[in-house]
Amino acid sequence: MAVTPVPGSEIFASRPYTNEEVRTDLPERLPLYSTDLSGAEVDPLTYEVVRNRIFAITDLMGDALRRMSGSLVVTDCNDFDVALTDPYGHIVQVGPYNTQLVASIGLAIGWILRNRADNPGIEPGDMFLCSDPWVGGGLHQNDVALFAPLFHDGKLFGWTAAVAHQLDVGGVSPGSWTPRAEDVFWESLPMPPIKVVRGGVIQRDVEDAYVRRSRIPKLVALDLRAKVGANKLGHERIAELIRKFNADTVQQVMQLQMRDAEQRLRGRLAAIPDGTWTAVNHQEQSHTGDRKAHAIRLKLTKTGSDLLFDFTGTDAQSGMINCTFTGLYGGIISAMMPLLCGDLPWAPGGIMRCVDIVSEPGTLNNATFPAAVGKGSVASSWATTNAVMECLSQMLDTHPSTRSSVASVCCGSWDLSIVAGLNQHGAPFATSILEPMAGGFGAGSDHDGVDTAGLPFIPMGKVPDVEMNEFTTPLLYLWRREETDSGGPGRYRGGLSGSVAFTPYHSPAPIYQVISGSGKAVSMNRGLAGGHPGAAQEDIAVRGSDAAELLARGELPSTVAELGGTPEFPSNQEESLLQEGDVYVMRWQGGGGYGDPVLRDPELVARDVRELKVSPDAARTVYGVVLDDSFTVNAAATAACREAVRADRRNRVQG
């Protein structure tokens, strides 16, 4: 994979390193394990057995991390991931969790090899902690990664890595997000790779320096041990694999898996006509008080079996919505794997050999230090994924063999609400409302998007139980549900999104809240081939509601109007307080549609109305379908209505 700076630009703060660059910087006391692929290779049966064992090992690592963690974002939402790499950090296998988080660990391992091998050294039993998004291994400072070198017979055989979102790692605001951030020094300060485990033992001084930053240090310390445990399990299982099949065989399979992913992807790309496709994805309001829309621009060019992602023209870094090159890199991989590589080995070390990148430093998705990047994961990195998905789907739509893989943009952004304060037991708490994990999938060229399916780059993502949220936080949920008309209209409808409403409950003090998101004014979840975008994000704070009185009378409110009180509509980036009696309502984005809505089968529209996925009004005005009182299609009225819709379009174009 090549990364080409635009003329006159600075060297990237974070970029892939070649094997030659790594070897040049390594001391002689750190030999790397190597194997020759030019001669006889592993037989196909052994290859498949070992390859599947490698996947099973990463899956076991992820399960171990989740079981040992005490954080809801890990245990209930799978906002973490694990990976196995070769000696140079090329990723052989990622886990089926948050692929954005783990996509850039190879960048960080390359950096560690070049900058830590001599001092403090890389030895058996060591592990390096990193929360620096300019180095890699995560998208923002909350994504804390732990890298563990794996040795065999005194040589560096590979690496395991575990990374998870931490709910608070310091900074001026709980959750380490602040809309007021003017640079990174307002946020949690990045921690470049530091040896936190030496000879298999956690170094207490380093751990203390790390957890001291957090408002919830015990939880952060527990997650550190969960990552240590996941890496140790990975090392034990790889050692067993080596004992059974020998080291050369395992290393050859690791290299062959990356080569297999590359070759099969190249074969797929070669069948698609060459071309160029473009997309623009916007973010609104880079900081409190900002009123601008900020654009990430992408031109994708396919030539033969190579892809060039050119982000030239992306707006300059601004406020707190930026991400580093790590976020750009992760945004590309996390879109490519589900769209192009669903049936291939998920080995980014091979997949990214088909990719070249052009990007200007100092822009939204290649921010230079000391830009604020605390929101990078759900801001510019997410918008990068959206733009990449849109371009790739346009490309896939040009050839019959790949058209079935097309997907409109899914939930276009993360509706962020961080709440912190004292819980019902009087202890400090800080957490994120994680229901927006249930985003609507984008529609395809031959199917509707899946309703509240999740996020495409977190295959194993899920939302937490309401009961668990209420148990761990001083909140009472009034509803959590899918929202009618939230899926993007089209010949194939985008997946529905949802909404949630909650109120403070038995909190001894007001709850501090950070609000952050995008997609309220400009669609981030665009449709394809004439499909409409999914629903926009909406947040409503109802001050002084009647919720307590309604519940006391045995009435369960289901609409904002029923809550009474005074509704407020927060902007994209705000900090606020939730007082007793307030209710906060979040409605996140649905998936984009595919194709013209007036081409949708009227019977499917009628079914959607009966199932409360589409309203009768939208059926008529958007889809041109007229239903009778029993929600069955009036064929004659529908034909006339659709012709009227087309006539109105012609008049608007001509007028």
Secondary structure, DSSP 4 states (H G I P E B T S, - for coil): -EEEEPTTPPPPSS----HHHHHHH--TTSPBP----SSSPPPHHHHHHHHHHHHHHHHHHHHHHHHH---HHHHTT--EEEEEE-TT--EEEE-SS-HHHHTTHHHHHHHHHHHTIIIII--TT-EEEE--TTTSSSSSTTEEEEEEEEEETTEEEEEEEEEEE-S---BSSGGG--TT-SSGGGBPPP---EEEEETTEE-HHHHHHHHTT-SSHHHHHHHHHHHHHHHHHHHHHHHHHHHHH-HHHHHHHHHHHHHHHHHHHHHHHHTSPPEEEEEEEEEE-SSTT---EEEEEEEEEEETTEEEEE-TTPPBP-TT----HHHHHHHHHHHHHHHH-TTS---HHHHGGGEEEEE-TTBTTBPPTT---TTGGGTHHHHHHHHHHHHHHHHHTTSTTTGGG-----S-S--EEEEEEE-TTS-EEEEE--GGGSPPPPP-SSSPPPTT--BTTBTT--PPPHHHHHHHSSEEEEEEEE-TT-SPPSSBPPPP-EEEEEEE-S-SSPEEEEEE---SSS-SS--BTTPPP-PPPEEEEEET-SHHHHHHTT----STGGG-SEEE---SEEEEEE-TT-EEEEE---PPPBS-GGGS-HHHHHHHHHTTSS-HHHHHHTT---B-TTS-B-HHHHHHHHHHHHHHHHHHHH-
